[in-house]
Amino acid sequence: MGDSSRNQDRPSPGKAPATGAEPAEAKVGAPRKPSIVVSEDPPNIEEQDPPLDAATDSEDIDGEDDDDYDDGTDGYSAESVTVRSSIWEHEYEGGRRYHHYRHGRYPLPNDDIEQEREYMKHVIHMQLTGGKLFNAPIAPNPQRILDLCTGTGLWPIEGKPPCVQTPSSGEVFEHASNANAGRTVAKMFPSAEIIGLDLSPIQPLMVPPNVRFLIDDVEDEWMDRGGYDMIHLRHSCIYLKDVDKLIANCYAHLKEGGWLEITDYCGYIRCDDGTMPEDHPPAQVAMLMHRALRGYGMNVYVINELHDKYKAAGFKNIQCRVTKTPIGAWPRDPGQREIGILFRDIIHELVGALAAKPLRTLGWDDTELEVYLAAARRGLWDRKVHCYANFISWWAQK
């Protein structure tokens, strides 16, 4: 930490580094803590939200105790199959469960812990969007809708989650009321055929009659007939190896006037008020995640780059929405505080998922890695650090 030459290369807390420079490898030195140098600079896009308002130390937050940390038939690719076929097998590594089909393609688990984390992400999505499942102004009676990387099928069949209990504090948050309460994509468009694709057979068996789930790799060549009114991808963009190819496939398989919508978080932790120190462990782990996933051919900042990718594929009417998502219980506004607590728990569980597999590729000793990640988990509970991540949605029309 005393090396002045390394300090000169560090980005300011909460501010994305300048783009255009040659990516620098993050280095690990004694005591095995990573440099803050970002492996690849996240491009900036205009932020539409004002700075979030943080609660002061003197304010009494009722009920807040979160300062205490507690340790098929329509073939897509040539190999696609329906969840009714015989690919229910899973792989197990390091005590976590992973998909069997195309094993290793997706670096995170698919077990119950990860599914609960995905559910909390769905809850936050609905909170941040006021209950809107999508932004694209699709036609009133779409006939075909495709949900890529559908996971457990929350987007097409779950809709508004009634409430969620945080794993760390046990608090139960009810979802804010909104005009779309109780609505799902399947119910909104009963005449539409809705298809969900994923590598893991973790979708429910009992589904609405207009919904089907298929097991497939969305980055394979698409053999399906297309003609979609909308194609949707959520919370998976950063785990794709060739986003340009996927967007081109979406364009080819949309009907004229159809919409593509992609939503994800930028994997760069930001801060507006200078309260995040340069060595903030959660921010450093986010950069380690970028470095580890880069070894898989993935880019955790790619959600910032979709305007040019949409344009290159031929899309028009390209639109973007950026929403700041607080990390932790620091916001003054009660609604933002609930989001921050949920997002903190999501990242807490993500650290565990990363430690189980992707971060092992960086060559750290297991004990040293666990000690360092424990510090990162504790750092998530520091309400003096007012950090956040950008939640970004892009939608465009063919």
N, C-alpha and C positions, 0 to 999 in steps of 0.2 A: 504494500500500500504506500510505501515511501518512495517509489520510483516515479520521479517527476515526468519522465518521458512517457510513461504509461498514462499518467493523469491527464496529459495534454490531449490524448486521443479519446477520452471519455465523453460521451454525450451528456448534456445537462439533464438533470432529472426531469422526466415528464415531457421532454422535447425530443422529437425524432431527429436523428442525426442528419446532416446534409447528405443529399443524394449525389450520385455521379462519381464518387470515389471508388477506387478498387476495394472490394470487400476484404476486410482484415480478419484473419483467424483469431478467435478468442483463445487466449493462452491460460494455462493452468500452472500456477507455481505455488511454492510453499506459502501458507499452509494448505495447499490444494484448493484455493478459492479462485473462481474464474475472474478473468479480466472483464471490465464492463464494455469492452470494445464489441460492438454489434457486428456479427458476421456479415450481414447484408442489410443495407439501410432501408427502413420502411419509408416509402414515398408518403408525403403529406397530402391530405385532401382537406378541403375547407371544412372546418367544424361548424355545425349549425347551432350547437347548444352553448349557452353562456356558462361560465364557471359554476360548478356546484357550490352551494353554501354549506360550509362546515359548522358543526356545533362547537361551541367553546367549552373549555374544561369546566367552567362555572355552571353550565346549563345542566339541569337535572332531567335526565331522560327516564321517564317512568318505565319500569319493567326491563330496563337495559342492564344486562349483566354480562355483556359480551366482551368485556375487557379481559376476562379470565380465560386464558387459552386452555383447552382440554385436549392434554395429549390423546321353362314352360310352354304354354300354348301359343304365345305371341312372340316367340323367341327374340331376345335382345342380342346378346352375343351368342355365338354358336353353342356355348356351354350353359346358357341360363336355364334354370330349373325352378319349378314352383316349390313353395314351402311344404307341399303335400308329398314331395318325393323324399328320397332317402339321404338327405344331407344334414341330418340333425346333429352330426358329430361335432365336437369342439376340440380344441387343443388347449393344453394346460402348461403354463410356464410360470415359475416363481410364485405359485399360489394363486395366480389369476387365470381366468378362462378367456380364450381367444377364438376367433372364427376358424373353422376348418377349411372351408372352400377358399382357395387362393391364400392359404395360410401365410401370414407375414406381410400381406399387402397393406393391411391397416394396422398401425402400431399400437393401438390402445385395446384394452380388454372389451369383452361384451357381457361380462357377468352382472350379477344383480347390483353390485356396487356402482358399476358404470352406468347401468340402466337408470338407477336412481339419480345419478348426476345428470343424465340426459333429461330426466323429467324436470329437475330443478331449472335447467336451461330453458325448457319450454315455458315454465312458469314465469321466469324473468322476461322471456320474449313477449309473452302476453301482457306483462306489466308495462314494459317499455313501449309497446305499440298501442296501448289502450285497448287490447283485445283483438286487434287486427291480425289475422292469420297471414295476410299478404298485402302488398301495396299496389300491385299491378292492377290497372283498371280493365280487367278481362271482360269479355262479352257476357251478357246476362245468362245465357244458357250454353255454357261450354259442354262439349261432348267427350273430350279426352283430356285428362290431366295426368302428368307424370311427376312423381315425387322421388328424386334421386337421393340415395343414402338415407332412406327413410327411417332406419333404426328400428325402434319398436312401433313405428307407425303413428307417433303422436300427432304429426301435422295433419294427416288426412282424417283421422278418426277420433282424436282426443278433444280438440278444440280448447275450450276454456277450462283449465284445471280449477277445481273448487277451492283447494287450499294445499299447503305444503308444510311439512314439519322439517325444520333444519336439523341435520344430524348433530351439530356441535352443541347447540343450546337447547334443543327440544322445543323451541318456539314454533307455534303454528300461525302461519300467515294466510289469511283469506285473500283470494284474488280480488282486485278492485273491480267494481261493477262497470259494465260497459255495454254498448249497444249490441255487441255480438255475443253476449253471455249465453252459454249453452250451445252455441253454434259450432259445427264442425264443417270441414270442407265437404265431407260426404253428405251432410244434411243440407248444406247450402246449395249443392248442385246434384240433386237426386237422379237427374237424367244423365249425368256424366259418368263415364268409365274412368275410375281413378286407380292408377297403378303405382305401387311403391316398390323400389328396388333397393337391395342392400346385400352386403356380403354375408351377413349373419342371419340365421333363421330364428329371430327373437321376436317376431311379430305375433300378435294374438291369433288364435284360431277362429274365434267368433268375431266376424267383421261384418259391416254393412254389405248388402248385396251388390252394391256398385263399386266395391273396393277389392282389389287383388294385390297380393304381395308376391314378388319374385326374388329369387336369389341370383345375383349377378354382379359382375364388376362393371361399374359405370364407365370405366376408362377403356373397356374393350371396344371392338368395332360393333356398332349397333346394327342389328339385323331386323329391327322392328319396322312396321309400316309407317310410323310417324303420324302426322296429322293432328298434333297436339295443340290445344288452345292455350295451354300453359305448361311450362316445365319449371319445377321448383327445386332448389337445393339450399339446405339450411345446416349450419354448424359443421360443415364437412369440407369446405373449400380449401382450408389450409392443409388438408391431408391428401390432396390430389397431386399427382406428379406432372400432369400436362393439362393445365386449365384451359389453354388455348384450344387444344383438341376437343375438350369436353364442350366448350362454348360453341365451337363450329358444329359439333354433332347436334347440339340443341337447336341451333339455327336451321340445320337441314331437316330436322324432324318436327319443327313447329309448322303449323299452317300459316298462310299469309295473314298477318295481323295478330298472330299469337305472341305471347309474352314469356320471357325468361326472367326469373327472379332468383338472385343468389344473396344469401345473408350469412354473415359470420362476424366473429370478433377479430380485430387486429391483435396479434400476439405481442404487442408492445405496450408496456405499462407506462402511463403518463401521469403528470402532476402539473397543475396550473399555478400553485402558490408557493413553490419552493420548499414544501415540507418533506419531500421525499429525498433522503440522502443518496449520494452516488452509489453507496454500497448496500442499498436496501435489498435484503436477501430475496424477497419475492420478485423484484424486478430483474435481479441477476438470474434467477431460475428461469424466468421467461426468456431471457437471452440464451440460456443453456438449451432451452426447448427449441429455439430457432436453430441453434447449431446442431443439435441431435437430429431434428427432422430434416435438416438439409442433407444429412447423410442418407436419408430415405428418398431424396429427390423432391422434397416438399418445401414450401415457403410459407411461413406463418404470417408474412406481411402481404400475401398476394391479394387479399381482399381490397387493399388500397389501389390496386392496379387494374381494376376491371373495366374502367371507362375505355381505355385504349384497346383492351381485349374484345369488348363488346363491339366497338367501332370497327376493328379489323375483321370481325366475323360478318359484318354487314348490318348490324342492328341499328335501329333509329329510336328516337324518343328515349334516350338514355337518361335515367334519373337516379339520384342517390340520396340516401338519408343517413346521417351520422348522429348517433346518440351516445352521450357519455354514460358509462355504467360504473358507478362507484364500487370500490373494493373495500368492504368493511363497514362498520357502524358509525362512521364519522359524519355523514351528512346531517344537517339540521332538520331538513324536511322529513317527516315520518315515512312517507312513501319511498323516497330515495334511500332512507336508512334501511327499510325492509329489503329493497333491491340489493343494497350493499352487503347486507348480512348473508343473503342467499348467494350472491356472487362470490363472496369470500369463501363460503362452504364449497361451492363448485370448484374454485381454484384449489382449495385444500385437498379435495378428492383427486383433482387432476394431478397434483404433485405426486400422489401415490401411484396413479396410473403411469405417469412418466418414469417414476423410479423403478417400476416393475420391469420395464423393457427399454424404451428409447434412450434414457439417460445412461444406461449401462454401456451403450456403444461409445461413450466418451472416454473410457479407459480409467475411470476413477476406481479406487479401492472401495469395496462395499461399505466398510465401516465409515470411511471418510465421507462418502456420499450421503449416508443416512444422517450423520451428524450435521452436515451442511443443510440438508433438506429439512431437518427438524428446526433449524434456525429460520428457514424460509416460512415454515408453517407458523411459527410464533410471530413472525413479522406481519402476518396477515391480520393479527389482532391489535396492531398498534394504531390507535385512533388518532395519534398525532400526525400520521402520514396520510395525506389526503390524495390518494392515488386512484386511478380509474383506467378503464380500457374502452376503446371505441367499438360500439356495436354498429355495423355498417350494412346497409341493404342497397342493392343495385337492382333495378328492373328496367327492361328495354323491350322493344317491340320489333318483330320481323316485318 
